[in-house]
Amino acid sequence: MLELIGLKLTGRKLIGGALAACVALGAGSAVAEEVGKVGVDWVGNDIIIDAIKDPKVDGVTCHVSYFDRSVIDRLHKGNWFEHPSDSSISCRQTGPITIGDIDMSEGGEEVFKQGLSLIWKKQVVNRIYDKKNETLIYLSHSRQVQNGSAKMSVTTVPLYGQNVVWSNSKPK
């Protein structure tokens, strides 16, 4: 496995990912670490599970799962340069929480992205802070130039009652 600025390239993703890595230079997002891989059929399709540490929130780890198409599946179905948009996410407190300078806007900020196609399609994880409910929201979705996907997954990390350290004082 090869990682370039948060863009993970397995042997099967190397062709599409190499060009996408060039586009992603300077992206500055979190790096994924593969922690699980489950074979789902005889042609070599897999479900990959990555651990992603939020670069601006110490003590939070997200686990994202996604489908990795095999070469045999690509030969059979065509569409050589693209993975499905499906993903699932679960984020939990995995240590003392220290929150750095995070985006407090309604749209939040991108924590992680990796290529799912040769150039245009990305798997993205965004973090949004819900101030009223003292909760970090993490959204996993795919981003495309056109025909965006409605396939998404969301998880939360409640901060209420936790001993949270804010680098830039807690928002009021």
Secondary structure, DSSP 8 states (H G I E B T S, - for coil): -EEETTEEE-TTTHHHHHHHHHHHTT-----EEEEEEEE-STT--EEEEEEEE-TTEEEEEEEEEEEE--HHHHHHH--TTB--S-EEEEEEEEEEEEE-S---STT-EEEEEEESBSSS-EEEEEEEEETTTTEEEEEEEEE-SSS----EEEEEEE-TTS--EETT----
